[in-house]
Amino acid sequence: MVNQIQTNMSKITTERENSISRCIFETDEILPLDVNYLPEKFLVECENNCNETPENKIKGLTEIRKLLEADKVTKGIQFQDDFLRQYLRHTKYEAAPAFVKLRNFTNLRTNYNYLYLGVQTEYTVIPSTKYSTVLPHRCPDGSLLFLLQLGKWNPNEMPFEDFARITFLLAIQALRHPLTQIAGMTFIVDFQNTGIRHLKYCTLQNIWLPYHVSLECMPVNYRGNYIINGNFLMKLLWTMTKPILPEQFQKLFIFLSSTEELFNYLPRSIVPSEYGGYLEDYYMTDWLNKAHKQHQRFHKAGEPNFF
């Protein structure tokens, strides 16, 4: 009798959670990854938080183009308007800081050209390439949700250069979506199955490069980094990385003692089932293959938005 009651209560709980999940999908709170329009609330957010007005759009583009043309690194490059607007949105249409970050990005192509090459391994096929994916639904705040399962990367199967390329190309492709430019990116970073085989790649250079790219080159609004299944490698990386991170950025790292704590921050409907969410078949093969193909022809002047 007791077991039957427990079983019935479990079914009721599951049905309630599924009902909540369905309600979330049926409202405007959860948007798909590739939504092909900007909902009204994000147009308002773009104006209020990014300072994007018709006047500023014209003024900002004019000012940043003057700065770019006067600089020896960027002179003569006919940057795409959409690409410039990524940087202007990020800096609330202040041209000077947008120019500095874009100049850094342009220099990156000279100093780390391998990041712009195609992934040499069979992309999206071998297990190691599947350490990173975008997820099919956005967070309630509109931010794009990345899943990084670092333990899936086997250095004997895929070289570090391809590991770096994949991470880079996904961010570049994601930023071509106007909603991602406005709402930003959120990360779930899983350290399960990482260990000694990854340790030799934790060099100062390999730690500085993602810091430089993510904070000094790319116009990303970071919303949160949820760290799960932490271990000695995670503690080592955090000890080495924390001193160089701005204090405000440090606050975005949230270290969770269990995967269940994810649901203090994210709805179950957008989290993979292996972590207790409802999402099945979440690996975005088609999106990732398209990103890889387009990344190989990514021009130094940038690429236009998806829409």
C-alpha positions in Angstrom: 0.0 0.0 0.0 2.8 2.4 1.0 4.7 1.5 -2.2 1.6 2.1 -4.3 1.1 5.6 -2.7 4.7 6.5 -3.3 4.4 5.3 -6.9 1.3 7.4 -7.4 2.9 10.5 -5.8 5.9 10.0 -8.0 3.6 10.0 -11.1 1.8 13.1 -9.9 5.1 14.9 -9.4 6.4 13.9 -12.8 3.1 14.9 -14.5 3.3 18.3 -12.6 6.8 18.9 -13.8 6.0 17.9 -17.3 3.0 20.2 -17.2 5.2 23.1 -16.0 7.7 22.3 -18.8 4.9 22.4 -21.4 3.7 25.7 -20.0 7.1 27.1 -20.3 7.4 26.1 -24.0 3.9 27.4 -24.7 4.7 30.9 -23.5 7.2 33.5 -24.8 9.6 32.7 -22.0 11.6 30.1 -23.9 12.7 30.8 -27.4 14.3 28.4 -29.9 18.0 28.8 -30.8 17.3 30.0 -34.3 14.3 32.3 -33.8 14.3 34.4 -36.9 12.9 37.6 -35.5 13.5 39.9 -32.5 10.6 39.8 -30.0 9.3 43.1 -28.9 10.8 42.9 -25.4 14.3 42.5 -26.9 13.9 45.4 -29.2 13.1 47.4 -26.1 16.1 45.9 -24.3 18.3 46.8 -27.2 17.3 50.4 -27.0 17.4 50.6 -23.2 20.5 48.5 -22.5 22.5 48.8 -25.7 21.5 52.5 -26.3 20.5 51.6 -29.8 18.5 54.4 -31.4 18.2 55.3 -35.1 20.4 58.3 -34.4 23.1 56.3 -32.5 23.1 53.6 -35.2 24.2 56.2 -37.7 26.5 58.1 -35.4 28.1 55.0 -34.0 28.9 53.5 -37.4 30.3 56.8 -38.7 32.6 57.2 -35.7 33.9 53.7 -35.5 34.6 53.7 -39.3 36.7 56.8 -38.9 38.7 55.2 -36.1 39.2 52.0 -38.1 40.3 53.8 -41.2 42.9 55.9 -39.2 44.5 52.8 -37.7 47.3 50.9 -39.5 45.9 47.5 -38.4 42.4 48.1 -39.6 42.9 50.6 -42.4 41.4 49.6 -45.7 39.2 46.8 -44.4 35.5 47.4 -45.4 33.9 46.0 -42.3 30.3 44.7 -42.6 27.8 47.0 -40.9 26.3 44.1 -39.0 29.7 43.1 -37.7 30.5 46.6 -36.5 27.1 46.7 -34.8 28.0 43.7 -32.7 30.8 45.7 -31.1 28.7 48.9 -30.8 25.9 47.1 -29.1 28.3 45.6 -26.7 29.7 49.0 -25.7 26.3 50.8 -25.7 27.3 52.6 -28.9 30.5 54.1 -27.5 32.7 54.0 -30.6 36.1 54.2 -28.9 35.9 51.0 -26.7 34.2 49.2 -29.6 37.1 50.1 -31.8 39.7 48.8 -29.3 38.0 45.5 -29.1 37.6 45.1 -32.8 41.2 46.1 -33.4 42.2 43.3 -31.0 40.0 40.9 -32.9 41.7 41.9 -36.2 45.1 41.4 -34.7 44.0 38.0 -33.5 43.8 36.8 -37.1 47.4 37.8 -37.6 48.8 36.3 -34.4 46.6 33.2 -34.2 45.6 32.5 -37.7 45.1 28.8 -37.0 41.8 29.6 -35.2 40.3 30.6 -38.5 41.1 27.4 -40.3 38.8 24.5 -40.7 38.8 21.8 -38.0 41.1 19.1 -39.3 39.4 16.1 -37.6 36.1 14.7 -38.9 33.9 17.3 -37.3 30.7 16.2 -35.4 31.6 12.6 -36.1 34.4 11.5 -33.7 33.5 11.6 -30.0 36.1 14.3 -29.1 34.5 16.9 -31.3 31.2 16.6 -29.3 32.6 18.2 -26.2 30.9 21.4 -27.1 27.4 22.3 -28.5 24.9 25.0 -28.5 21.6 23.8 -27.0 18.3 24.0 -29.0 16.5 26.4 -26.7 17.5 29.7 -25.2 17.4 30.7 -21.6 14.4 32.7 -20.4 16.5 35.9 -20.6 17.0 35.2 -24.3 20.7 34.2 -24.0 22.1 31.4 -26.1 23.0 28.3 -24.0 26.3 26.5 -24.5 27.1 23.1 -23.1 30.8 22.3 -22.6 31.5 18.7 -21.6 35.3 19.0 -21.4 35.9 15.3 -20.5 34.7 14.2 -23.9 37.8 15.8 -25.5 40.5 13.1 -25.8 43.8 14.8 -26.7 45.0 11.6 -28.3 42.0 11.7 -30.7 41.8 15.4 -31.5 44.7 17.9 -31.2 44.4 21.0 -29.0 44.4 23.3 -32.0 41.1 21.7 -33.2 39.7 22.0 -29.6 40.5 25.7 -29.7 39.1 26.1 -33.2 35.8 24.5 -32.3 35.3 26.7 -29.3 36.1 29.8 -31.3 34.0 29.0 -34.3 30.9 28.3 -32.2 31.2 31.7 -30.5 31.8 33.5 -33.8 28.8 31.8 -35.4 26.5 32.4 -32.4 27.3 36.1 -32.5 25.8 36.5 -36.0 22.4 36.2 -34.4 21.0 39.6 -33.3 19.3 38.1 -30.3 22.6 36.7 -29.0 24.2 40.1 -29.5 21.6 41.6 -27.3 20.8 38.9 -24.7 24.3 37.3 -24.5 25.5 33.8 -23.8 25.2 31.4 -20.9 27.4 28.3 -20.3 27.1 25.0 -18.5 30.7 23.7 -18.1 31.0 20.0 -17.1 34.3 18.8 -15.8 33.3 15.1 -15.5 36.0 12.7 -16.8 38.6 15.4 -17.1 42.0 14.5 -15.5 45.6 13.9 -16.0 45.4 13.6 -19.8 44.2 17.2 -20.0 46.7 18.6 -17.4 49.5 19.3 -19.7 47.4 21.7 -21.7 46.8 23.9 -18.7 49.7 26.2 -19.5 49.7 29.9 -18.9 49.6 30.5 -22.7 46.5 28.3 -23.1 44.8 30.0 -20.2 45.7 33.5 -21.3 44.4 33.0 -24.9 40.7 32.2 -24.1 40.8 35.1 -21.6 42.1 37.4 -24.3 39.7 36.2 -27.0 36.6 36.2 -24.8 37.1 39.4 -22.9 39.4 41.6 -25.1 38.4 40.6 -28.6 34.8 39.4 -28.8 31.7 41.5 -28.1 30.0 38.9 -25.9 27.6 39.7 -23.0 28.2 36.8 -20.6 25.2 36.0 -18.4 26.5 33.0 -16.4 29.0 30.2 -16.2 27.6 27.2 -14.3 30.3 24.8 -13.3 29.3 21.2 -12.5 31.2 18.0 -11.6 34.2 20.0 -10.4 37.4 18.2 -9.6 41.1 18.9 -9.1 41.6 20.1 -12.7 38.7 22.6 -12.3 40.3 23.9 -9.0 43.7 24.3 -10.7 42.3 26.2 -13.7 40.3 28.5 -11.4 43.3 29.2 -9.2 45.3 30.1 -12.3 42.6 32.1 -14.1 40.9 34.0 -11.3 43.7 36.6 -10.7 43.5 37.8 -14.3 39.7 38.1 -14.5 37.9 41.3 -13.8 35.9 41.2 -10.5 32.6 41.5 -12.2 33.4 38.6 -14.5 34.5 36.4 -11.6 31.0 36.8 -10.2 29.5 35.1 -13.2 31.2 31.8 -12.3 28.8 29.7 -10.2 30.2 26.5 -8.8 27.5 23.9 -8.2 27.8 21.0 -5.8 25.3 18.9 -7.7 23.6 19.0 -11.1 20.3 19.4 -9.3 21.4 23.0 -8.4 21.3 23.9 -12.1 17.5 24.2 -11.7 17.9 27.1 -9.2 19.0 29.0 -12.3 17.7 27.3 -15.4 14.3 25.6 -16.3 14.4 21.8 -16.7 12.9 22.2 -20.2 16.2 23.5 -21.7 18.7 21.3 -19.8 19.8 17.8 -21.1 18.1 14.8 -19.4 21.5 13.5 -18.3 21.6 16.4 -15.8 18.0 15.9 -14.7 16.4 18.1 -17.3 13.8 17.2 -20.0 15.9 17.7 -23.1 16.7 14.7 -25.3 18.8 14.5 -28.5 20.3 17.9 -27.8 23.5 17.7 -29.9 22.9 20.2 -32.8 24.7 18.4 -35.6 23.2 20.4 -38.5 23.8 23.8 -36.8 27.4 22.8 -35.9 28.2 21.5 -39.4 26.8 24.7 -40.9 28.9 26.8 -38.5 32.0 24.9 -39.4 31.5 25.3 -43.1 30.8 29.0 -42.9 33.6 29.6 -40.5 36.2 28.5 -43.1 35.2 31.5 -45.2 34.9 34.0 -42.4 36.2 37.2 -43.8 38.4 39.6 -41.8 35.6 42.2 -42.5 33.1 40.0 -40.7 30.0 38.3 -41.8 26.4 39.6 -42.0 23.8 38.7 -39.4 21.6 35.7 -40.0 18.7 38.1 -40.4 
